[in-house]
Amino acid sequence: MISPLNFLFKSSSNGHGDRPPRPSQNKPPVNSKLPLPETKDKKASVTDTSSKLESKIINTNMITTEQIKELRDQTGISIMQCKKALEEAGGDMEKAIVILRKKSGELSAKKADRKFNSGIIGSYVHANGSVASMVELNCESDFVANNDEFKALAKDIAMHVTATNPKFLSKNDISEADKKTAKEVFEADVKGKPEAIKEKILEGKLAAYFGEMVLLDQPFIKDQTVTIQGLVDRAVQKFGEKAAVGRFIRFKVMER
């Protein structure tokens, strides 16, 4: 029979008693994962971003006050918009003008649903007093209508009407009777042409014919690079309001 004292003596002889053995000191640390190597795609992305930023800084530094002033004088658009267009174009004046025209058209389209609440009548009488025109230029507020630049635009368009004598304000004003008459005249010009190209030639002739008679599609007499509609789009961009030519009339002595 084993004495209880002997049992207790043996249990305590290992120096631990009932305590569990200590964990091994050689256990690796929990966060022992090595960092993954940087991928080529990430490096390329960082390089591309850096290059674009550097290019943007260079383009910005290339823009001079003289360039901004020249572009503003040509377009009448605000200094900040001219500066942004030149930066986007990398300092290229012609590209900047195209960018401004594109943005003017887009902005004009966005404001198409707005209502007109004001406007101005612009008039012009030729130096010899025998021919004159009046143009109604609409806008949203009296603030814009009373602006000197807006008034000058209305007068410029009236002068243009006096010089070019347009028949229609827009293509929508061309009647079906006018289209039919013109088509009959130009059909004689395409007689004998292959059927495959006959219709296209006819359409081109009609577009050119009516283009000369539609006010909004005519090149401005002071600047042939922009149409009357383009001038109106610039006004929308400049004043931040919807603008449009409402109507026009031209008078000539003894003409009925």
SULDA-V940210 format. One record per run of one state. SS is the DSSP state (a for helix, b for strand, c for the rest). FROM is the first residue (numbers start at 1). LEN is the number of residues. If there is no record, write none. Layout:
SS,FROM,LEN ; SS,FROM,LEN
This chain:
c,1,3 ; a,4,8 ; c,12,28 ; a,40,23 ; c,63,2 ; a,65,11 ; c,76,3 ; a,79,10 ; c,89,4 ; a,93,18 ; c,111,7 ; b,118,8 ; c,126,5 ; b,131,9 ; c,140,2 ; a,142,4 ; c,146,2 ; a,148,17 ; c,165,3 ; b,168,1 ; c,169,2 ; a,171,3 ; c,174,2 ; a,176,12 ; c,188,7 ; a,195,17 ; c,212,2 ; b,214,1 ; a,215,3 ; c,218,1 ; b,219,2 ; c,221,2 ; b,223,5 ; a,228,12 ; c,240,4 ; b,244,9 ; c,253,4
